Amino acid sequence: MSSNQPTDESSRYPDVVIEGHEYDGIKEYDNPMPGWWLWIFYATIAWSVFYIAALGMGWIDDYDAQLERGKDRIAEKQAAYAAAMADEDAVEVDEEYLADLLDDDDALATGESVYRTRCASCHGAQGGGGIGSAFDDDEWEHGADLMSQYAVVRDGVLSAGMPAHDSMMSDDEMAAVVAFINTL
């Protein structure tokens, strides 16, 4: 008993076989698409027309406007962070302050910790050099006084591959590192 009509009562459309479209026992039917699919298709078309019109009228920001707004938000957050760090780094670093840190065990411990994480990979674990200059030979390329050393840590020496650390460390941390490298 073969029939082109479905035996399943759940289908609302009769199966209409397209003549000449049978391959390896598989028949092609010409049934309409489901209604839910058509409604999604039509809603997508309507949305695209609205979206293009809204872009043209300025109701929706284009990519460049969103990018500029994002850059502005980033700049605001960076400025707020810099202001917060400036309040935190209220230390006035001078030669006397750095000299006092040479006898401060807490500052030397902080300096050692920061040195191990940020400086040892280039300057060696014991300050013997490597990629960066050595600290244990009393030869200072950029000045032997504490303020010159602090300036090198803060501002870096780009020609020698030394990055500036003023945006990565606080004034206290940079001063503690200077004190620590003078004990090596």
Residue frames as qw, qx, qy, qz and C-alpha x, y, z in Angstrom:
[[0.000, 0.891, 0.455, 0.000, 0.00, 0.00, 0.00],
 [0.435, -0.162, 0.040, 0.885, 1.93, 3.00, -1.18],
 [0.100, 0.886, 0.436, 0.118, 0.53, 6.44, -1.37],
 [0.392, 0.448, -0.081, 0.800, 1.93, 9.92, -1.81],
 [0.409, -0.741, -0.054, -0.530, -0.14, 11.18, 1.10],
 [0.093, 0.413, -0.750, 0.508, 1.47, 11.09, 4.52],
 [0.593, -0.358, -0.718, -0.065, 0.21, 8.51, 6.95],
 [0.327, -0.249, -0.505, 0.759, 1.07, 10.85, 9.79],
 [0.038, -0.818, -0.551, -0.157, -1.85, 13.10, 10.69],
 [0.391, -0.686, -0.135, 0.599, 0.47, 15.79, 12.16],
 [0.299, -0.072, 0.409, 0.859, 1.37, 17.24, 8.76],
 [0.334, 0.644, 0.353, -0.591, -0.89, 19.99, 7.43],
 [0.369, 0.644, -0.390, -0.545, 0.51, 19.87, 3.92],
 [0.959, 0.190, 0.203, -0.056, 0.24, 17.02, 1.47],
 [0.494, -0.440, 0.560, 0.500, 3.51, 15.66, 0.16],
 [0.651, 0.727, 0.043, -0.213, 3.80, 16.77, -3.44],
 [0.743, -0.195, 0.438, 0.467, 6.56, 14.91, -5.24],
 [0.234, 0.759, -0.304, -0.526, 8.46, 16.93, -7.82],
 [0.925, 0.345, 0.155, -0.045, 8.47, 14.85, -10.99],
 [0.730, 0.568, -0.226, 0.307, 11.86, 13.64, -12.10],
 [0.039, -0.723, 0.504, -0.472, 13.52, 14.38, -8.78],
 [0.910, -0.346, 0.173, -0.149, 14.22, 10.93, -7.44],
 [0.441, 0.626, -0.626, 0.146, 17.77, 9.69, -6.90],
 [0.295, 0.194, -0.882, 0.313, 18.73, 6.45, -5.20],
 [0.369, -0.478, -0.797, 0.011, 15.24, 6.06, -3.85],
 [0.174, -0.456, -0.379, 0.786, 15.17, 9.54, -2.33],
 [0.176, 0.699, 0.565, 0.401, 12.30, 11.71, -3.54],
 [0.160, -0.015, -0.147, 0.976, 12.29, 15.51, -3.47],
 [0.022, -0.704, -0.705, 0.081, 9.14, 17.12, -2.17],
 [0.115, 0.397, 0.133, 0.901, 7.82, 20.62, -2.84],
 [0.389, -0.694, -0.590, 0.136, 6.40, 21.55, 0.56],
 [0.004, 0.882, -0.023, 0.471, 6.23, 25.09, 1.93],
 [0.345, 0.286, -0.605, 0.658, 8.64, 26.24, 4.64],
 [0.357, -0.532, -0.702, 0.311, 7.40, 26.18, 8.24],
 [0.066, -0.898, -0.290, -0.325, 5.57, 29.32, 9.33],
 [0.566, -0.775, 0.013, 0.280, 7.89, 30.02, 12.27],
 [0.635, -0.107, 0.330, 0.690, 10.86, 30.03, 9.89],
 [0.256, 0.629, 0.417, 0.604, 9.13, 32.47, 7.54],
 [0.295, -0.928, -0.210, -0.091, 8.26, 34.83, 10.41],
 [0.628, -0.572, 0.173, 0.499, 11.90, 34.88, 11.56],
 [0.532, 0.210, 0.434, 0.696, 12.98, 35.54, 7.96],
 [0.059, 0.797, 0.375, 0.471, 10.55, 38.44, 7.58],
 [0.473, -0.865, -0.093, 0.138, 11.50, 39.89, 11.00],
 [0.663, -0.288, 0.257, 0.641, 15.18, 39.80, 9.94],
 [0.348, 0.477, 0.415, 0.692, 14.38, 41.74, 6.78],
 [0.201, -0.898, -0.290, -0.263, 12.36, 44.31, 8.75],
 [0.619, -0.697, 0.025, 0.361, 15.16, 44.67, 11.31],
 [0.610, -0.013, 0.311, 0.728, 17.78, 45.22, 8.60],
 [0.152, 0.697, 0.368, 0.597, 15.70, 47.99, 7.01],
 [0.419, -0.891, -0.162, -0.062, 15.24, 49.66, 10.41],
 [0.722, -0.467, 0.116, 0.497, 18.94, 49.27, 11.29],
 [0.507, 0.248, 0.319, 0.761, 20.17, 50.83, 8.04],
 [0.053, -0.808, -0.307, -0.500, 17.70, 53.72, 8.40],
 [0.578, -0.803, -0.103, 0.100, 18.69, 54.23, 12.07],
 [0.694, -0.211, 0.171, 0.666, 22.39, 54.31, 11.15],
 [0.326, 0.478, 0.348, 0.738, 21.69, 56.89, 8.46],
 [0.243, -0.829, -0.249, -0.438, 19.66, 59.09, 10.81],
 [0.175, 0.510, -0.550, 0.638, 22.17, 58.82, 13.65],
 [0.756, -0.468, 0.011, -0.459, 19.88, 56.92, 16.03],
 [0.953, -0.230, 0.093, 0.173, 22.49, 54.15, 16.29],
 [0.156, -0.830, 0.459, 0.274, 26.21, 54.89, 16.55],
 [0.834, 0.466, -0.295, -0.008, 28.43, 53.44, 13.87],
 [0.898, -0.100, -0.214, 0.370, 31.68, 51.61, 14.62],
 [0.425, 0.416, -0.193, 0.781, 33.86, 54.73, 14.63],
 [0.356, -0.641, 0.064, -0.677, 31.62, 56.52, 17.14],
 [0.895, -0.423, -0.107, -0.098, 31.56, 53.48, 19.42],
 [0.805, 0.122, -0.212, 0.540, 35.35, 53.19, 19.17],
 [0.153, 0.546, -0.176, 0.805, 35.84, 56.85, 20.09],
 [0.618, -0.605, 0.009, -0.501, 33.46, 56.53, 23.04],
 [0.949, -0.228, -0.158, 0.151, 35.38, 53.46, 24.21],
 [0.605, 0.313, -0.224, 0.698, 38.71, 55.27, 23.88],
 [0.177, -0.645, 0.114, -0.735, 37.32, 58.16, 25.94],
 [0.822, -0.509, -0.049, -0.252, 36.23, 55.77, 28.69],
 [0.889, -0.009, -0.190, 0.417, 39.67, 54.15, 28.72],
 [0.330, 0.495, -0.188, 0.782, 41.36, 57.56, 28.94],
 [0.473, -0.658, 0.047, -0.584, 39.09, 58.51, 31.87],
 [0.928, -0.363, -0.087, 0.004, 39.96, 55.30, 33.71],
 [0.749, 0.202, -0.190, 0.601, 43.67, 55.79, 33.06],
 [0.040, 0.615, -0.152, 0.773, 43.47, 59.36, 34.36],
 [0.697, -0.594, 0.011, -0.401, 41.61, 58.21, 37.47],
 [0.945, -0.146, -0.140, 0.256, 44.20, 55.49, 38.04],
 [0.530, 0.399, -0.190, 0.724, 47.07, 57.95, 37.58],
 [0.261, -0.671, 0.114, -0.685, 45.42, 60.35, 40.05],
 [0.867, -0.467, -0.039, -0.170, 44.96, 57.54, 42.57],
 [0.873, 0.043, -0.147, 0.464, 48.58, 56.46, 42.14],
 [0.257, 0.596, -0.167, 0.743, 49.77, 60.06, 42.50],
 [0.545, -0.672, 0.099, -0.492, 48.01, 60.27, 45.86],
 [0.961, -0.266, -0.028, 0.069, 49.53, 56.95, 46.87],
 [0.775, 0.183, -0.049, 0.603, 53.03, 57.94, 45.67],
 [0.106, -0.972, -0.067, -0.197, 53.21, 61.12, 47.69],
 [0.767, -0.444, 0.098, 0.453, 56.80, 60.29, 48.64],
 [0.248, 0.937, -0.238, -0.059, 59.36, 62.93, 47.78],
 [0.937, -0.027, 0.088, 0.337, 62.33, 60.93, 46.54],
 [0.174, 0.923, -0.320, 0.120, 65.68, 62.63, 46.98],
 [0.532, 0.447, -0.657, 0.292, 69.25, 61.59, 47.78],
 [0.212, -0.365, 0.647, -0.635, 68.65, 61.74, 51.53],
 [0.828, -0.022, 0.185, -0.528, 65.51, 59.61, 51.34],
 [0.870, 0.323, -0.369, -0.052, 67.34, 56.99, 49.28],
 [0.292, 0.472, -0.695, 0.456, 70.32, 57.00, 51.66],
 [0.500, -0.283, 0.514, -0.637, 67.96, 56.41, 54.61],
 [0.920, 0.104, -0.058, -0.374, 66.50, 53.36, 52.85],
 [0.561, 0.461, -0.671, 0.146, 69.93, 51.69, 52.81],
 [0.030, 0.224, -0.803, 0.551, 69.51, 51.06, 56.56],
 [0.650, -0.003, 0.243, -0.720, 65.78, 50.24, 56.48],
 [0.262, -0.108, 0.958, 0.049, 65.26, 46.46, 56.63],
 [0.519, 0.524, 0.597, -0.316, 61.63, 46.68, 55.47],
 [0.416, 0.790, -0.166, -0.419, 62.59, 48.78, 52.45],
 [0.015, 0.515, -0.820, -0.247, 65.44, 46.40, 51.59],
 [0.411, 0.139, 0.895, -0.103, 63.06, 43.41, 51.83],
 [0.529, 0.698, 0.322, -0.359, 60.59, 45.19, 49.54],
 [0.244, 0.769, -0.455, -0.377, 63.42, 46.09, 47.18],
 [0.201, -0.291, 0.924, 0.145, 64.65, 42.51, 47.09],
 [0.507, 0.382, 0.745, -0.204, 61.14, 41.20, 46.36],
 [0.480, 0.800, 0.077, -0.353, 60.59, 43.68, 43.54],
 [0.051, 0.677, -0.663, -0.316, 64.11, 43.06, 42.20],
 [0.376, -0.083, 0.921, 0.056, 63.53, 39.30, 42.06],
 [0.515, 0.543, 0.645, -0.154, 60.25, 39.67, 40.16],
 [0.413, 0.886, 0.135, -0.164, 61.10, 42.57, 37.82],
 [0.105, 0.895, -0.416, -0.126, 64.87, 42.97, 37.52],
 [0.592, -0.430, 0.674, 0.098, 66.63, 39.64, 38.09],
 [0.822, 0.394, 0.407, 0.060, 65.74, 38.22, 34.68],
 [0.534, 0.805, -0.057, 0.251, 67.97, 40.82, 32.99],
 [0.004, -0.837, 0.434, -0.333, 70.45, 41.86, 35.70],
 [0.538, 0.178, -0.789, 0.238, 70.99, 38.44, 37.28],
 [0.661, -0.581, -0.470, -0.070, 69.79, 37.01, 40.58],
 [0.642, -0.513, -0.179, 0.541, 72.83, 38.39, 42.44],
 [0.080, 0.953, -0.007, -0.294, 73.22, 41.55, 40.32],
 [0.577, -0.347, 0.535, 0.510, 76.06, 40.07, 38.25],
 [0.265, 0.507, -0.372, -0.731, 74.56, 41.18, 34.96],
 [0.546, 0.268, 0.787, 0.101, 73.37, 39.27, 31.94],
 [0.327, 0.685, 0.493, 0.425, 71.24, 41.04, 29.41],
 [0.124, -0.961, -0.078, -0.233, 71.40, 44.14, 31.60],
 [0.221, 0.703, -0.489, 0.467, 74.29, 45.79, 33.43],
 [0.674, -0.202, -0.622, 0.343, 75.96, 44.31, 36.51],
 [0.338, -0.864, -0.036, -0.371, 75.51, 45.97, 39.92],
 [0.842, -0.511, 0.019, 0.171, 78.25, 44.15, 41.81],
 [0.754, 0.189, 0.052, 0.627, 81.26, 45.74, 40.09],
 [0.253, -0.727, -0.173, 0.614, 80.87, 49.39, 41.25],
 [0.176, -0.074, 0.467, 0.863, 80.88, 50.61, 37.63],
 [0.297, 0.658, 0.575, -0.385, 77.80, 52.70, 36.97],
 [0.402, 0.306, 0.530, 0.681, 77.20, 53.69, 33.35],
 [0.051, -0.717, -0.414, -0.558, 74.59, 56.33, 34.12],
 [0.168, -0.679, 0.264, -0.664, 75.87, 57.78, 37.39],
 [0.470, -0.001, -0.811, 0.347, 76.89, 56.29, 40.73],
 [0.188, -0.088, 0.454, -0.867, 74.81, 58.55, 42.96],
 [0.230, 0.299, 0.883, -0.279, 71.48, 57.22, 44.24],
 [0.411, 0.620, 0.225, -0.630, 69.37, 59.79, 42.39],
 [0.308, 0.490, -0.621, -0.528, 70.97, 58.85, 39.05],
 [0.010, 0.008, -0.999, -0.035, 70.23, 55.20, 39.73],
 [0.302, 0.470, 0.661, -0.501, 66.66, 56.09, 40.71],
 [0.391, 0.602, -0.148, -0.681, 66.27, 58.07, 37.46],
 [0.206, 0.288, -0.857, -0.374, 67.44, 55.05, 35.45],
 [0.099, 0.237, 0.949, -0.183, 64.88, 52.79, 37.18],
 [0.298, 0.592, 0.430, -0.613, 62.11, 55.38, 36.81],
 [0.409, 0.700, -0.157, -0.564, 62.81, 56.57, 33.25],
 [0.910, 0.187, 0.347, 0.132, 64.66, 53.58, 31.80],
 [0.119, -0.604, 0.536, 0.578, 67.37, 53.61, 29.17],
 [0.810, 0.453, 0.213, -0.306, 65.67, 52.73, 25.91],
 [0.468, 0.712, -0.510, -0.118, 68.93, 52.66, 23.93],
 [0.005, -0.398, 0.897, -0.190, 70.15, 49.88, 26.25],
 [0.506, -0.189, -0.784, -0.307, 66.79, 48.06, 26.30],
 [0.161, -0.214, -0.732, 0.626, 65.91, 49.10, 29.86],
 [0.150, -0.651, -0.581, -0.465, 62.19, 49.96, 30.10],
 [0.155, -0.399, 0.273, -0.862, 60.85, 52.80, 32.22],
 [0.338, -0.271, -0.883, 0.182, 59.25, 51.49, 35.41],
 [0.116, -0.006, 0.310, -0.944, 57.38, 54.61, 36.54],
 [0.639, -0.063, -0.208, -0.738, 54.07, 53.24, 35.28],
 [0.757, -0.034, -0.645, -0.095, 54.71, 49.73, 36.63],
 [0.592, -0.252, -0.584, 0.495, 55.97, 50.44, 40.14],
 [0.264, -0.936, -0.229, -0.035, 55.27, 52.97, 42.84],
 [0.166, 0.842, -0.363, 0.363, 57.86, 55.53, 43.93],
 [0.627, -0.580, 0.470, -0.225, 58.43, 53.53, 47.12],
 [0.955, 0.075, 0.276, 0.084, 59.09, 50.34, 45.16],
 [0.637, 0.682, -0.117, 0.339, 61.51, 52.05, 42.79],
 [0.123, -0.815, 0.432, -0.365, 63.36, 53.65, 45.73],
 [0.808, -0.383, 0.426, -0.140, 63.48, 50.29, 47.54],
 [0.917, 0.332, 0.097, 0.201, 64.97, 48.63, 44.44],
 [0.348, 0.799, -0.294, 0.393, 67.67, 51.32, 44.26],
 [0.450, -0.683, 0.482, -0.314, 68.48, 50.74, 47.92],
 [0.940, -0.106, 0.320, -0.043, 68.57, 46.97, 47.41],
 [0.822, 0.501, -0.047, 0.266, 70.91, 47.05, 44.40],
 [0.120, 0.808, -0.412, 0.404, 73.34, 49.15, 46.42],
 [0.652, -0.511, 0.506, -0.241, 73.58, 46.33, 48.98],
 [0.970, 0.240, 0.021, 0.000, 74.54, 43.72, 46.39]]
